[in-house]
């Protein structure tokens, strides 16, 4: 057994945890929308065609904000196609995913769905094939109360009250060669500046996010952020980051290095944004929106990304997640929480079927993938302020990162409920870990309210529609409190959630 210590103090907090870090993503890609969240005729479908089995799992998963309608899809999307009577909506070719888009699901349907599952919407505007004029028209349609052509058009479509959408993304991955109408950093920075200016004229209460680099290893990473923010610093509140974790060495130990790389990505991007602020002599701080992240490395072939014949809602990048993928997702969530002073929004991409924690069959069941569990637990217990963790743990060396501590952990303290939650990942694959957690200043008179572990001896274990609970959380009985110290035994290669509460 290896021994590790985790020390936190009630007086040393990183920041309050913005609940929007537990966001997700719905794109018009593959089966995320059609036969995912929307399937008229499904046995569980409600009057609006929404799958209620998916809504139930979404509520359990606990996303707080959802990004829509893309993704790459957004750079070729005409928002006008997805509003008004369905029988009048055009069928279009989607150049992002080489599919047909029927537009039977659009802005108002998504807003109806968000209200039913009680989730905040995050919308994006097309800065690929379109620009500032269409963006301000879209915002006016959505948010203006009435008395104009576009706001009255929304009212004629059955939505008397404005949608009041507060968070808007200015395009998507505009640095990517794959993007429809890719931009240079100067081109994008200028259009983001002018689009933001117009949108704020329509609704000054909105928050805006500019595109950062599509990936940390993009050749233009760093210079892209610097140039873009130099143009639009005054107009935007957030800079976006995207990252998809891969396991190219087929080694769990190497795979865990993605967690450290993500922490570096965040900190380096913060440094670039603050350098722009310093150059502008500004006290303003740009926050980060990590609005696409997940594991994605198995379903990456051309057949996974493109089907011939322009089909409607084909099966695209339907990654089947295994147990080790869940551990990496858990570690990523810990990293996001530990950077909560600057990461205020994050979106697990995507919600259903397309690299999703939820899987469905058309006309059939819906079930939880392995990555569902760390996300749902983090969202459930991630309330309050994140305390600064001091970790004393043995470590190992890897190709992906020089030194990787076996313990990866975050602590969230919720003064309102009296709960303090420890999220902990034991990255040693062969030995149990005795973890001693010193909760300084949080009171010695505490009880263990929850002790949840996700463990499977088979790193490649998966959940399927026939075996939906092959990987599922269980109770950890080996947890106790001695004074201000919580002591737990963590199984090798396990994700753990330990919830303590002050005695009433």
N, C-alpha and C positions, 0 to 999 in steps of 0.2 A: 504494500500500500504506500502511495506517495502522500506527502503532507503539504497542504497549502494554507495560507492565511489570507483573509480579506478583511481590511480595516476601513470602516467609514465613521464619520463623525457628523452629528446633527448640525454642526455649525459650518460645515464645509460642503456646500451644494454647488453643482455645476450650473444648474438652471432649473426652472420649472419645465416640465416635460409637456411640449405642445402635443395634444392628442392627435393632431393631424399627421404625426409621423407614422401612424397606423393606417395609412391610406392604401388604396388599391387602384386598379386601372381597367377600364373597359374600352376596347378598341373594336372598330368594325373590321375584324380580321378573323378568318377562319370561322370557328363556331363559338366565339365568345358571346356575341349577341344572339344570333339565330341558332336555335336549339341549345343555347346556353342560358341566358337570362330570359329570353323571349322565345316562346314556342306555342303559339295558338294551336289548340287541339290536343296538347299534352294532357294526360289524365289529371295533372295537378294545376293546370293553367287557370288563372282567374279570368275575370271578364275582360281584362286588358291584354290577355295573352302572356302574362308573366308567369314563369314556372314558380309555383309556391314552394316546391322542394328546394329549389336553388335559393329563394328568398330566405327560407328557414336556415339553411346552411350559411348564408351570408351574414345573417344576424348573429349566428354562433361564432363565425370567424371574427366579426367585430371591426371591419374597416370603418373609418370615421369620415373619410373623404375619398371620392373616386374621380379619377381623371378620365375625360371623355372629349371627343370621339376618337382620338389617336394621340400619339403614334404616327407612323409613316402615312397612314390613311388620311390624316388631317391635311397633309400638304397638297392634296388634290381634291379636297371635299368642298362642295358647295352647300352651305348650311340651308339654303332655301329649298333644296331638294327634299329635305327631311321634315318639312312642316306642312300643315294643311291636310286636306282630305287624302286619305291613303290611296284611293283609286286614281288620283291625279298625279301622284308622285312618279317621277321618271326612274327608269332603270338605267344605271350608269356603269361604265367600265371603271373598275378600281385599279389604277396603274401601280399602286403600291404592292398589292398582293395578287394581281392578275386574276381577279374575281369579278363577278357581277354583283353590284350593290343594288338591292331592290328598294332601299329607302323606306321600307315599311316600319322601321324603327328609327326615330330621330330625336331631335331636341326635346320636344314635349313629352314623348314616351319615356325618355331617360329621366326627365324631371319627375314624372309620375312614379317611376320605379324608385327613385331616390327617396321620395316622400314615404313610400310604403315601407322601405327598410330603414328609414331615419338616418340617411347618410348625406353629408354635404357634397354638392357637386363641384368639380373643378373642370372648367371648360378650356378649350384651346381654340385659337383662330388660325386659319390657313395663311401662312406667309410664304408658301411655295408658289402656287399658281395664282394667288390673289394677294391682297395687301391691305393697307390702312382703311380704305373706303369700305370694303366688305366687312372688316373687323368691327368698325364702329356701327355699321348697320346691324350686324349680328347682336352686338351688345344692346343697341336700342330696342331691337325686337324683344330681347329677353328681359331687360331691366327697366325700361322706361314705363312709367305708370299708364300713360294714354294720351290721346290727343294728337298723335302724329301718325303718319301712314303706317310705319312699321309696328309701333306699339298697338295701334288699333287692329292691325292684321293679326297679332297674337291674340287679342281679345276676341276677334272673329273666329279664331281657331279654338275657342273654348277656354281661354286662360285669361280671365278678367284681371287677376292680380299679377304683378310682375314676378318673374322667377327669382329676382334678387340674387343672382349668382355673383359671388364676391371674388373668387380666385380665377384668374385667366392666364393661360400660357401663351406666350407670343411665339407661335410656331413650334416645330419639333425637329430636333437633331439637324439643324440647318447646315452643319459642317460636314454631314455624311455624304460620300459619293453616291450612295444608294437613294438619297432623298430626292423626291420630285422637286425640281427647281432649286437645287442646292445653291447656297450663297457663300461668298467669301465673308471673312469676318467684318470687313468694312461695309460690305453691302448689307449684311444682316444687322449689324449694329445700327446703321442708319435707319433701316426700315422698322426695327424694333423701337427706336427712339420716336419716330413719327407716328407709328401705330399706337404706342403707349400714350402719346400726347393727345391724340384724337379720342381714344377710349376714355381717358380721364376727363375730357371735356363733357362726354356723354354721362359718365357716372364717376365722380371723384372718390367714391367710397371703395372702389375695387382695389385688389392687390394684383400685381403683375409679376410674372416670372419670365426672364430671358433665357434663351438656350445657352447652356454651357456645352462643353465637349460631349460628344456621344459616348465616348469611352475614355478611360484614363490613358490608354496607350495610343490614342489618335496622334498622328505626327504633329498636329498643330496645337495639341493640348498646352495650355499655359498662354501662348501668344493669342489664341482664340479668345479666351476669357478676358485677357487684358484689353484687347482691341474692342471687343463687343461692349464691355462695360465703360470703356473710355467714351463711347458714343452715347449709351443709353443709361448711364449711372443714375441720373436724376429722375428718370421715369420709372425704373423698376425697383421692386422690393426684394426679389429673389433671383437667384441664378440656379439653373437646373443642373443636375448630375445624373448620369445613367451608368449602370454597371450590371453586367451579366456574368455570373461566376461559372468558371469551367474547371474541369478536372482532367487536364490533358495527359497527366502521368498515370491516371487510374490508381492514385495513391491517396488514401484518406488523409495521411499526415501532410502531404503536399497541398491537398485540397483545402485544408484548414488555413493555409496561408492567405487565402482570399480575404479572410476577416481582417488581418493586419494591413493588407494592401488597400482595403476599403477605408480603414482609418487614416492611412496616409493620403489617399485621394481627397478625403474630406478636408483634412488639415492643410494640404497644399492649396486646395481651391480657396479656402478661407484666406490664406496668406496672399494669394493673387488679388482677391477682391479687396482686401484691406490695403494692398499696395496702391490700387487705383484710388481708393478713398484718400490715402495719404497724399497722392499726387494732386488731388483736387482740393486738398486742405479741408476735407469734409469729415464731420463727426458721424455721418450716416454709416450704418453697417448693413451690407447686403447679406441677407439670410440665404440658406441653401434649401432647395427643393429637390430631394433625391427621388424624382418622380418616375423613374423606371429602374427597378432592381429585382433580381431574382437569380436563381440557378437556371442555366440554360446551356447545355453542351451536347446532349444526346440527339435531340431532334433538330439537326442543323444541316442536313443534306439538301440539295436542290429540290428533291422530291418532297421534303418536309415544308419547304417554303413556297412551292409553286405547283399547281395542278394544271394540266392542259385543258383547253376548251372554255376558259372563263366561267368556271362553275359558280354557283351560289353557295356560300358558306361551306367551303370544303374543309377537310380536316388538315389544319396547318399547325405546325410546331406543337403538337400535343405531347409534350414532355411527360414521361412517366417517372415520377419522383421516387427515389428510394430512401432508405433510412439515413444514409450519410448526407444526402441532400438536406434533410430536415435539420441535421446538426449545423450545417453551414448557414442555413437560413436563420437558425437560432442565434448563431454567432454574429451574423449581420445585424440582427435586431438589437443585440447588446451594443454593438458599435454605434448604431444610430442613436440609441438612448444615451450613451456616454458622450456623444457630441451634440447634446440637445441645446447647448447654448447658441449654436448656429444652424443646425439642421432642425427646421421647424415644420417641414412637410416631407413625407416620403410615400411612395406608391409601389406596392408589390405588383409586378406586372406578370400576368394579368389575373383577372378574377376567376374566370371559368374556362376550362378546356384548353385555351391557348396559354401554354406555360402557367397553368392555373392551379391553385390549391384545391379547387372544386372541379370535379369531372362529371360529365353527364353522358347519357346515351339518348339519342332522339327517341321520344316516345317511351323511354325507359327510366332507370333510376339515376340518382345523383349520389356521389360519395366524396369522402374527404381523402385527398392525397396526403402523403406523410408530412409535407411542409405546412399543412393546415394547422397542426397542433402548436408549434412554437409561436406562430403568429397570433392565433386565437388567445393563447395564454398571455402573451405580451400585451395584447390589446385589453384583455380583461383586467389585468392587474397593474398595467402601466399608468397609474394615476399619481400625480403629485410632483415632487421635485426629485431630480436624480442627484444622489450624493456622490462625491468624488471618491472613486475606489482606489485604495492602495493595495496592490496585489503582490504577495510574496509566494512565488510558485516556481518549482523547477521547470525547465524549458527544454526544447529540442531545436536542432538546426534543420533547415529545409532549403530546397532550391528556390521555392517561391518566396521565402522570407528568411532572413538570417537567423532570427531567434524567435521562437513561438512558445510562449508560456503555456503550460498544460491547462492552467485555469484561465477562463475567459468569463468575466462577470460584470454585472451592473446591479445597482441597488436603487430602488425607487421608494421614497418615503412619502406617504400620504397623510398629512397632518389632520385632514378632515375626518378620515375614517380610523386613524390610529394604526393603519397597516404599514408595515415595511416589507417590501418584496425583494428577494434576491433571485436574479436570473443567473444561472451558472452552467457553464459547459466544461465538462472534463474531457480534454482532448487526448489524454493518455488512453491508448486502445487496448492495453493489457492489464492495467492495474487500477484498483479502486483508489479513490482519493478521499483522504480525511480532510475535510474543509472546516476550518475554524473561522467564524465570522464575528468580528468584534463590532458591535453596534453601539459605539460610544455616544453617550448623551441621549440615547433613545429610551432609556429606562430599563431597569433590570427585571421589572415585573411584567414579563411578556409570555405569551403562549404561541405555540405553533398552530396556525389556523389551517394551512394547506401545505402539503409536501408532495409535489407531483414530479414524476420522472418519466422521461421518454427514453426507452432503452430497448435495443434488439441486438442479439448476438450476431445477426447477419446484416452487414452494412448495405447489402444490395436488396434487402427485403422491401416489398412494395405493397400498396393497397390496390385492389381491383374491385370491379363491380361484384365479383363472386366472393372475394375475400376482403371486404372493406375495412376490417379491423385487424389486419395482420400486424400493422404498426399502430399502436395506440398508447396513450399515457396510462400510467398506473400510479399507485400510492407508494411513497418511500417511507417505510416505517423506521428507518435508521436515522432519525433526526431528533435532537434534544437541545434544550436551552440550559446553560449554566451561567447565572448572573446576566451579564451583558453579552455573553458569547453564545452564538448558535453553532452547534457542532453537527455536521452531517457527513454521511458516507455516500459518495457519488460513484456510481458504477462506471466501469471503463467506457469511454466513448458515449457519454450520456448528456442529455439536456435536462435541466432541473429548475423547478420553480418552487421557492420556499417562501411562504407567507407567514409573517409573525404579526401579532397584534397586541397592543397594550391591554392588560386586563381591565375590564370595566368595574 
